[in-house]
Amino acid sequence: VYELFKPPYAEQDVYDSLTKLFNLAKKELSIPEFVEQMSITSLYKNRGLKSEIFNLSKVRSIFDKVIYADVYPIIDQNMSFSNVGGRKHRNIRDHLFVVGAAVNSVINGNGASFDIQGFDVIKCFDEMWYEETLNDLWDVKIQDDRFAFISKLDEECKIIVKTPCGVTDMFELSRLVLQGSVFGPIKCSVQMDTIGKESLRTGYGIYKYKNTVDIPSLAMIDDVIGMSACGDDSIKLNAIINAKIEIKKAQVE
């Protein structure tokens, strides 16, 4: 538990040791074996398929938190407004305000009817493509030694699975974006943000609110909604979103 690394339990020796461990790992891009170890627990959430809970070592999470604190402002500054998930001072109410304004405009007779399309990316956290995730991080200006360290942290992991019959033998996986990591939500948001960001850049898949304001596809981490004029524009938007998600090697439902 994190409390073991906080006062009054941890003393200065603990902080000094973690600092030396962290700096050495970052400098040599060598992750200690115990940091790579994790467990997976399968839980049923009363609907659909079982969900997998990833339990990382607390030292690994501390590594993540230190890097995250450094790079988050850069990531946030270079994302568009299309994905609000995993971002400070942003939440789904931002998008509900936009959608509500568009709906009210139609109800009040000030705008033409439009389609709203909803997409849920299936197990997006589990299916994120390692190389493409790093490409997207590079595009939001994480381009220094911290980028290399983030990629190294996801390069290898040693896993046991907790089952009702006990735990499995440990096995290794490589190039895996870990769901339970500190970076999981923001990595997913950065990936899905590319849908809206590209629409803002190209003009394709944009809904014009009152023929003035450009509204791209809106997302909350791995849930996406798109708005378009009824007819051909709706078909085009559906094709754009599906194609973009398939490029990421993900699937929607």
N, C-alpha and C positions, 0 to 999 in steps of 0.2 A: 504494500500500500504506500501511497505517496507520503503519508504522514511520517514514515520512518526516515524520510529525507528532509524533514522540516524541524525547526526548533520546536520543543526542547529536546527531541530525540537525537537529532543529528548535531554533531559538533563541527568545528572548523576543519578537523582532519577529514571528515567525510566530504565536505565541499572541495577541499584541496585535491583529494584523490579523484573525485569525479571530474574536476577541471583538467587535471593532468591526463586522465584517461580520454576525455573528450578531445582535447587538443592534439594528443598523439594520434588518435584514430582519424581525426580530420586531416592532419598533416600527411600521414602515410596512406590514407584511404584504406585502412585495414580495420575491419569490424571484429571485435572480440567474439568468440564463439558463443559465449553465454548470452550476448545481446541478440544474437540471431535466433535464439530459441523462443518458441511460442506454442500456444495450444489453441485448439478449435473446439468449441462446444456447440452442439446442435440443439436448438430450442424451437419449440412450436409456439407460435404467437396467436393461436386460436383461429387462424385462417391461412389458406394457401399452403405452400410448402414450408418445411422447416427452415429456419434461418440459422446461419452460422455466426457465432460470436468469436471474434479473434481476441485472444488474450496475449498481449505482448509483455515482455519484461519491463519493469518500471524504469530500469536504466535506459532501455531503448526509448521509452516514451519521454524521458528527460532529454535525451539527445534530440529527439524530434522537437520538443518544446523550445529548446535553445535556438535551433536553426529557424524554426517557425517564427519566433519573435523577431528575428533578423529580417526574414524575407517577406513576411506578410504585407508590410506597407508597399513593397515593390509590386507584389502580385496584385493587390487590390487596386493600385493606381493604374495598372495596365490592363485591367478587365473592363468590359463594357458594363452597362447597367442591366443587361439581359438576364444575368443569373445572380440572384441575391443570396443563394445558399452558402453557408459557411463563412459569411462575411460580417464583420463587425458593423453594428448600427444599421444593418439591413435585414429585412425579413419578408415573408410572403405578403404582408400587408401592403408593401410597396407595389407589388404587381396587382393585388386585388383593387387598389385604388385606380390603377390604369384601366383594368378591365371594366370596373364599375362605371367609370366615367364614359367609356365607349358605349356600354349598354344603356346608360341613362340618356346618352345623346340620341340613340335610336328611339327609345321610349318617348322622349320629348319631341320627336319629329325633326330633330336637327341633323340626323345622319341616316345613311342607308343601312339596311340590314347587313349583317356579316356573319361569317362562320367562326366558331371557336373549336379548335382541335386539341385534344389532350393526349399526351404520350407519357407512358411510364417506362423508363429504360429498365429492362429486366436485370436484376442483380448487377447494377452498374458498378458497385464497389468491387464485386468479385471478378468482373470481366474486363476491367480496365487494362488496356494494352500498354505494357511497360514502356516500349520505345515511343509510342505515340504520346503517352502521358508526359514523358520527358521533353518531347518536341514542343508540346503545348506550354510547359513550364519555361522553356527557352524563349518562346514567343512572348511571354509576359515578363521578359528581361531578367530572369534568374540565369545569369551567364558567367558566374565566377566560380571560385572553389566550392562554394556552398551548393551549387548545382551538382558538382561531381560527388559531393558527400551525400546528397539526397539520393542520387542514383545508386550509390554504393550501399546505402542502407536497405534498399529494396532488391539488391542483386541476388542474395541468397537468404534462405531461412530454413530452420530446422523445426519440424512440426510434429506434435503428437495430437491425436484426436481423442477427446473425452466422449465415451459412449456409456450407455446404461450397463454394459458388461465390463467396463474398465477402460483403460487407456490403451491406445495402439502403440506399436513400436514407433520410434522416431524415424521420420523420413525427411528428405530434403526436396525443396522446390526452389527454383531460380527465376529471377526476373518477374517478381510478383508484386503488384501494388496491394499493400495490406489494408484490409478494411478497417481494422481496429487501430490503425496508426493515427497520430495527431494530424498528419497531412491528408488523410483519406478524403474528408469532405471538401477541402479547398482544391485538391487535385481533380476531383470529380466536377466541381463547379467550373474550374478552368476549362476542362474538356467540353462541357456542355455550353459554356459561354461562347465557344467558337461558332456555334450555330447563329446566334444573334449578332455576334461581332461581324461575321462575314456578310450577313444580310445588310447591316448598316453600311458596310464598305461598298457592296455591289449594288444595293438597291433592290435585290431580289428577295422575296419572302417578307416584304414590308407591308404593314397595314398603315394607311394614312388616316390618322385621327383628325376629323374635321378638315381633311385634305391639306393638313399642315404639318402635324407632328408625326415623325417616323417611329413606328412601334415594331420592333423585331419580335421574334419568338421569345417568350419569357419563361424563365426556368427557376426552379428551386432545387438546387443540387441536381438530382437525376429525374425530376418531373418537369415536363415541358408543355407549354400551351402556345398555340399559334393562332393568330387572328388574321382573317383575310376577307376581302369582299367575296360574296357568294358567286359561284360559277367557276370559270377557268382559273381564277386566282387561287381558289381554295384547293383545286387539284394540284396546281403548281407548288403551293406551300407544302402540301402533304408529301410530294415527291422530294422537295428540298430537304425537309427535316428527316425523312426516312433515309435518304442518300447520305446525309451528313453523319447520322448515327451509325449507319452500316460501315462508313469509312473508318470509324473508331472501333470497328469489330464488336459493336454492341447490338442489342435487339430491343424492340419496343413491344408493348402490349397495350 
